[in-house]
């Protein structure tokens, strides 16, 4: 991360000083003025200066992003924690001091909003203004907003980091692929859960269940605390429903999400049929809960990271040279941290902060096919970010959850298609099952999780506190709903909510389902006409310059139409039938 910051104490203080001076200059100039709230030409000047501030400094400069990344690489280093806390507190103060600007704009009288939205000089900021106007009814007083910002870390973020940190420190003796017992950390155990070797995955599942059982009491307190904090915030803002804040933040209509949830949950029979097929292919009547993602067929080939780099580069270059160029730059410049280690955050993610800063991908790469696909997925986010940087101003830089997962799943799917080209029928079936497994998890599992969250928040608000047993029952209820009889809700699976970070990032999961279904529609258009990639690049460059609904409409995709979502699920069902047909042809079922 040397591209970003040195990490030294002296540079930390220098960075803070620069950010403080730049933000103070903006505040001193605009804090006591109201002419920008009356005259569009004055607002244009103010927004240009605000854009410059957000482009180059934000509220924490390079240091803030650097220590956020460092804290993910080592969640338990007290020195990193201290510096992250230092810059976080600084960032909150700067953000509090600056928030007057957006809040004042948001509260421009509805009678005057049209004047600003139609002013030619403000065209590049039009949707930024539209979003502020839309959110205005939920914005509190300046003092109240500052209080909510100040308590965010202690009432939400710190709780989540605590549990994540506890889990990342855990190690257990487990059976490895070599048949030996070795000490493995939490992230490595999670990888072994999906081993094709029953003894290995059973050992990993036993270790994971032991870790989760050990941490279930603290997780119970954690989840109740963040649920309480969420309720307080929603009550103060008079939010009509627990997921409304997410929809506003994602710039998507609640009705669109409701339709998606309804359509997918009404089609849980597809995911149930898939798991029934998988159980047959695995030669068992029912799968254990931890076996739902076990690979079928001969997909045990190892993909050293240099091999995966070559594969992804080749696929991206087929799609568009810009994609492979961005990929090469990130890899060669050290913007990808590949391998798992103790105390590193579990999973994988792509992170960007300011439009002027380099982004980074963090992986826990263990050389499996899933790791290759995850790598491609995160690099989809990276390409999305880089194309925005070339096309947007800093106030339009970013991807709401409603569009973010489209780019990543679009890239990921082409990797499997490339591997299928060189496969015989046995390998094709294995890859088809792998893809179905991924699609079922991305669409049906995530919607089941969203519905779990809906009930979790509802019951918490009715009862005031939920025990770990109650949470476990809710978890198993919703997991069983999409998995069906073919998957046993095994002893210990009631605790698997403990390490599922997305339920702390409230109502995030719908975007995986919507993203993949939209991505599939885009892939179909590309298959018909390769020149459609230019439309894909326009989408990837759009950022937040328009609403997701309008951005997709330009690609002839109507996310408000129930039939659109149904047609996407229809394609999943077609893939399932094709896999069943090939399995019968090969005598597997």
N, C-alpha and C positions, 0 to 999 in steps of 0.2 A: 504493500500500500504506500510505497514511497512516492508514487505519482501524486499522492494526495497530501501527505503531511509527514513531518519527521517524527512526531510523537514526544518531543522533548518538552520539559516544563517551560522553558523560556519561549519556545515557539507557541505553546498553548496560550501564554499570557499575551504575546504579540498579536495572535489571531483574534483573541477576545477584544483587545484594544481597538483593532481595526474595525471589527464588526460594531462595537459600541460607538465609535466615532461616526461611522457611516449612518447607522440607524438614528443616532441623536441628531445628525444634520437633517435628516428627513423629518423627524418628529418636530424639531424646532421650527421648521419651515411651514408645516401643514397643521400642526395640532390645534392651533387657535383660529384657524381660518374656516370659513364655510362657503367661500366663493366657488370652490370646486364642486359643491353640492347644488349649485344653481346654474353654472355656466359650463356647457359641455367642452368648450375649448380649454378652459382652465383644468377641468378634470383630465383632459388628454395630457396636459403637462404633468400633472400629479401622477398619473398612471405610468407615464414614461419613466419618471424617477423611481417609482415603486418597482417597476419591472427591472430596472437596473440594479436596485438594491437586492431583489430576489434572485437575480441572475448571478450575481457575484459574491454575495455575502450571506443571505438568508438571516437566520437568527443565531447561527452557531459557526459560521464559516467552514473552513476545511476541518478544523479540529473536531467539531461535533460529529460529522460523518465518520471521521477516522476512528474515534473512540467508540462509536456505535458498532462499527465493524469489529474492532478489537475485542469488544465485550462478547461478540458472538463467537469469535475464535477461541476465547478463553473466558468462560462464564464465571470462573471461580478465583481469578487473580484479584486480590484486594486492592492492588495499586491501580489496575485498570478500572475497577469499580469506582475507586475514589475520583479518578480523573473524569470518568464518564458522568459521575454525579455532579462534579464541578461544572462541566460544560453544559450538562442538562439543565441545572438550576439557572445558569447564565442565559441559556436559550429561552427558557420559560419567561424570565424577566424581560428580555428583549421582545419576545412575542407579545407579552402583556402590554408593553409600552407602545407597540405598533398597531395593536388590534383596533384602536379607535378608527383607523382609516377605512378598513373594510366595513366595519360596523356602521359608520356614518353613511357610507355609500349605500349599504343595504337598506337603510331606513329613509332613503329619498322617497318622497311621496309618490304613490302609484300614479297620480295624475301627471307627474313630471317624468316618470321613468321612460315613457315612449320617446320623449325628446332626446334623451341620452342614447337610447338604443338605436335610434335612426340617424344619429349624427355621424357623418362619413368619417370624420377624424378618429372616431372611436370604434371603427369597424373591427379592428384586430382584437379589441377587448370586449366585443359585444356579448359573447357567451359567458365570459367571466362576470360581466355585469348581470346577465340573466340569472346566473346561479346565485349571486348575492341577493338579488331581489326575491328569489324563490325561498331563500333560507331566512329572510328577515323576520318572519313571524316567530321564529324559534330562538332568536338571539336575545340574550338577557342584557341587563345594564352592564356598563363597562366594568364596574366593581365586581359584580357577580361573575362575569366571565373570567376575570382575573383569579378569583377564588377557585373556580372550577379547574382552571389551568394549573394552579399551584398544587391542588390536591391529586391531580391525575397520577403522578408517580406513586405516591404513598397509598392511594386507594385502588390502584389498578396495576400499573406496570411492575411495581416492586413485588407484588404478590406473584405475578406470573413468572418473573425472573427467578424468584425464590424456588418455586417448584421445578422449573426447568433446570436450574442450577443443581438442585438436589439430585435429580435424575441423571444429569450428565456426569456426576461424580461416582455413580454406582458402577461397580464391577462385580462379575460373578465368574466362577469356573463353569465352562460349558464345553460340550463336545464339538470339535471343529470338523471341517470337511475331511481333514486328514485322519479322523478317528481318535485324535488325542484330546485330552482335557486341557484347556488353556484359559487363562484369565482374560476376559473380554469386557470392554466398556459398554455402556448402554447403547450407543449408536451401532456398535459392531454386533451386539446381540439382536438388535432390530433387523439387521441384515440377515442373520442366520435363521430368523423365524421362517423365511421363505425358502429355505433349502429344500432341494428335491430329495435329500436324505432324511427319512423319517426320524431316525435317531437324533440327528443334528437339530432338526426343527423342534422336536419334542423337548430336548435339553434346553434350547433357547427359550421356548415358551414357558417352561418351568422357571427359568431364571427371571424372565420378564415378569411373570405373575408374582414372584417373590419380591421383586423390586417395587412393583405397583402396590402390593399389599403393605409393604413397609411404609410407603409414602401416602397411603389413602387418607389418614387422619388430617395431615397437613393440607392435602388437596381439597378435602371437604371444607376446611376453613377458608382456603384460598378462593374456591369457586363461589362460596356464599358471599364473601367479601366483594368480589368483583360484580356479582349479580346485584348486591345491595347498592354499590356505587352507581351502576347503570340505572337502576330504578330511581335513585335520587336525581341524577342528571335528567332523565326523561320527565320526571314529575315537575322539576323546575322549569323545563322548557315547554311543558304541556304537550309533549309528544303523544300522539293518539295511539301509537302501538310501539312495542319494543324494537321492531326492525326498521322503523321509519328513519332513524338517524343514518343507518347504513344506506338506505335508498337515496336519501338526500345527498349523502357524501358521494355516492356512486352516480348521481345524476340520472337516476332511472326511476320510472313511475312504479309505485307499489303494485298497481294493477298488472304490470308486465311480469313482475316477480311472482305474484299470486297465481297468474295463469300458468307460468312455468312449473311452479310447485304442484298445482292441481293436475296438469297434464302428465308430469313424470310419476307422481305418486299413484295416479290411476293406471299406470303401466308397469307397476312393480312385478307383474306376472312375467315380464321379459327377464328381469334379473333373477327371479326365482327359477325360471326355466334354465337360465345359464348355469346356475350353481348345481341344479339337478344333472345337467349334462357333464359338468366338471367332475362331480362325484362319480358318475359312471366311468368317465375316462380315467379317473384315478383308481378305479377298482374298489370303491367303498360305497356303502349304502348312504353314509352321511359324512360330510367334512367336519372336522373339528374347527372351532372358530378361528384359531390361529393358522389353519391350513387354507383359508379361502384364497390366498394369493400365491400358493405354491405353484411353481412352474409345471406345466404339463409338457411332456415330450423332451426331446434332447436340445434344451436351450441352456445347457450348463457351460457353454463355451465362455472362456474368459476374454474380456475386452480390456487389455492394458490401456492406460489412458492415452498413449500415443496412437493406438489403433482406433480408439473412439474419436480422437481428434481428426484423423484422416477420413473416417467414415462421414462424420458430420460436415466437414469441410466440403467433401465431394457432393453430398446431397444439397447443401446450401448453394454451391456454385451452379448446380443444375437449375435451381429455382431462379437465382439472380446473383450476379457477381457482387453487387453491393452487400448481400447477405454474407457471402464467404469472406469478403474483405473485412467486414466488421468482426466476424468470428476470429479471423487470423490476428487482427490487432489486439483483441482482448486476451487471447491466449499468449501471444508473444510478449505483451507488455505486463504480464503477471497479474491480470485482472480476474483470474480464476484461481481460487484456492480449492484444490482437488480432494485431499485425503482426510479420513476421519482421525480424530485423536481425542484423548480424554479431555473433558470439559468443553469441547467444541460443541456449539449448538447442533442439535440433531436435525436431520432433513437437509433441504437445499433451498436456496433462494437467490434471487437477483436483486441487488440493491442499487438504487440511484437516489441522489438527493438534489443538489443544485444542478441546473442545466449546464453550468460551466465546469462541473466536476466529472472525473471519470467514474464509471459505475463498476460494480464488482459482482461476481458470482461466487457463492460459497457452496461447496458440495461435500458429501461424505462418500466419495467414490470408492467402490469396492469391486470394480471390474465385471459387474453383471450386466445383462442386457437392460435391466431396469435402470441401472446407473447411466448407461449410454442415453437412454430415452430421457431421463431426468436432465442430463447435461444439455441435450438438444432443446428440451423444454425451457430451461433457464436461459439459454442463449437466444431463444425466441423473444424473451423479455428484453434481453440486451439489445437485439436488433431493433425492437420497438422503441426503446429509449434513444438509441443513436439516431434513428430516422427522425424522431421528433426534434432532437437538438438542431437538426439542419433546417427544419421547417417552421418551428414555433418560437414565440417569445416565452419568457420564463413563467408568465402567468397562465400560459396554455400548455406548459410542460408537465406531463404526468399522465397516468392511466388510471381512471376509476376501475374498481373491481369488475364493473360490468363490461369492460373491454379488454382488460389486461390478459385474461386467460385465453382469449382468442388467438393472439399472436403465438403464445407458447405452445398450445396444442396443435396449431397449424404446422409449425416446424417439426414437432415431435412425430406426427403421423407419417411424414415422408421418410423417416428413417426406417420404419418397419416395411414400408413399401419397397424400399431399396433392398432390404434383406430378403424379401419374398422373391425377388427376381431370380436369385440364384438357388432357390430351394426346390427340393423334390416334394412329393405329396405329404410325406411324413413331417417334413420340416414346415411345410405350408400350414398343416393342421396345427402344429405347435405354435406357430406365429399367429394364426387366426385366433386361437384360444387366448394367447397372451394379449392380443389387441382387445378382444372382447372383455377380458378381465380388467384391463385398464379402463375401457369405456364404461363398464358397469360401475367400477369404483368412482370414476370421475362424474358420472351423471347420477346414478341411482343412490349410491352411498352418500354423496354430498347432499342430495335432496333429503334423504333420511336424516342426515345430521342437522340440516336446517329445521326440519320438523321437530327433532329432538330439542333444539334450541328454543323453538316456539313454546313447547310444552314446559321446558325448564324454566323459562322466564315467567310464564303464566303461573305455574305452581309456586314458584318462589314468591311472587307478588301476592298470592293468596295465603300462603302459610307463613312467610317471613323467614323460614330457614328450611333447608333440605338436607337430610342426613345422607351419608355416603351410600347407604343401602337404598334409599329412595332414588338417588341419582343413578345408581347402578341398574335398578329395575327399569327406569325410563330409558336408559341407554340400550339395554337388551331388548326392550319392547320395539324400539325404532330400528335397531339393527335387524331384528328378526323379521320385521315387516317387509324389508326389501330382499332379504336373503332367502326367506322361506324355510321349509322343513329340511332341505338338503344340507343346511349348515347348523350344527349344534351350537347353542349358546353355552359353551363349555364353562366349567368351574374356573373362575378367575377372570373370565371375559367381562364380568360386570364392572371391573376396574379399568377397562381399557380407555375410558374417557379421560383418565388422569393425564395421559401424555399427549392427548389430541389438542394441540395448541389452537386450532381454528375455532373451537367453541369459546375461547377467550377473546378472539378477534371477532366480535359478535356478528353473526349473520353474514359471514364472508362466503360460505360454501356454495351458495346458489350460483356464484360467478363461474365456478368450475363447470357446472352442468351447462349453463347458458353459453359459456365460452366454447366448449367442445361442440355443442350442437350448431352454433354459428360457424365455427371452424369447418365442420363437415360440409356445410352448404358452400363455403368458399372453396374447399378442395374440389367439390363436384364441378363448380364453375371453371376452375383451373384445368381440370381434366378435359373438359369440353373445348377450352380455348386457352392456351398457355399465355396469350397476351393479357389475360385477366390478372396476371401478376402485377401489372401496373396499378390496377385498382386496389390490390392488396397493399401495395406500397403506399398508396394514398391514405388508406385506412391506418397503416402503421405510423404514418407521419402526422396524423390528425391531432393527437394528444387530447386536450380538453377544449379544443377550439369550437366544438359543437356538441350537441347532446348525442349520446350513443344511438338513440333512436334515429336521429337525422343522419348520422355517419353511416349507419347500416343501410338506411333507406337509399342512399346514393349508390349502394351496391345491389339494389333491388331485394333487400332482405328486410322483411317487416316483422320486427320482434313483438309487435302488439297483437299479431295474428296467432290465435291458438293453433291453426293448421300448420303454421311454420314449425312449431315445436313438435307437433305430432308427426310431421314428415321426417324430421330428424330421428325420432325414436323408431320410425318405420325402417330407416336404414340400419339401425342397430339390430332390429329383429331380422332383417334380411341377412345380415352377417351371421347371426346365430343359426339361422336355418341352413346357410351355406356350410357352416362348421359341422352341423349335425349330419348333413348329407355326405361330406367328405369323411367324417368319422365312420359312418355306416359303410361307405365304399371300401375303407381300409380295414373293416371288421373290428373297429375299436369299441363299438357299442351294439 
